[in-house]
Amino acid sequence: MNLYEVTLRDTDSVYLAPTKYRALELVGDYFAAAGNPGVVHSDKLAVRQIDLSAEQILRPERCRGCALNE
């Protein structure tokens, strides 16, 4: 099973989906409804495949270096 994480830069938003296409579709639909359809085609988001065989913390990139008790 695959899982993709979409992180929007400069925000705390994280979206999860089973395929990269579906992840981009979900984010695109969300921003199109909000009146900002160009976000998917910009550098404001990052998509990465999550390795389900390893434990990972799902949180935005800017917080990955933070201590867990903060």
Backbone hydrogen bonds, N-H to C=O, Kabsch-Sander energy under -0.5 kcal/mol:
donor,donor_aa,acceptor,acceptor_aa,energy
4,Y,17,A,-3.3
5,E,48,R,-3.0
6,V,15,Y,-2.9
7,T,5,E,-0.5
7,T,46,A,-2.8
8,L,13,S,-1.7
9,R,7,T,-0.6
9,R,44,K,-3.3
11,T,8,L,-1.2
15,Y,6,V,-2.4
17,A,4,Y,-1.9
23,A,19,T,-2.2
24,L,20,K,-2.3
25,E,21,Y,-2.2
26,L,22,R,-2.7
27,V,23,A,-2.1
28,G,24,L,-2.6
29,D,25,E,-2.7
30,Y,26,L,-2.1
31,F,27,V,-2.4
32,A,28,G,-2.4
33,A,29,D,-2.1
34,A,30,Y,-1.2
35,G,32,A,-1.1
36,N,31,F,-3.3
39,V,36,N,-1.1
40,V,37,P,-0.6
41,H,38,G,-0.6
42,S,39,V,-1.5
46,A,7,T,-2.5
48,R,5,E,-2.3
50,I,3,L,-3.3
52,L,50,I,-0.9
54,A,51,D,-1.4
58,L,56,Q,-0.6
59,R,57,I,-1.1
63,C,60,P,-1.8
64,R,60,P,-0.6
64,R,61,E,-1.1
66,C,63,C,-1.7
70,E,67,A,-1.5
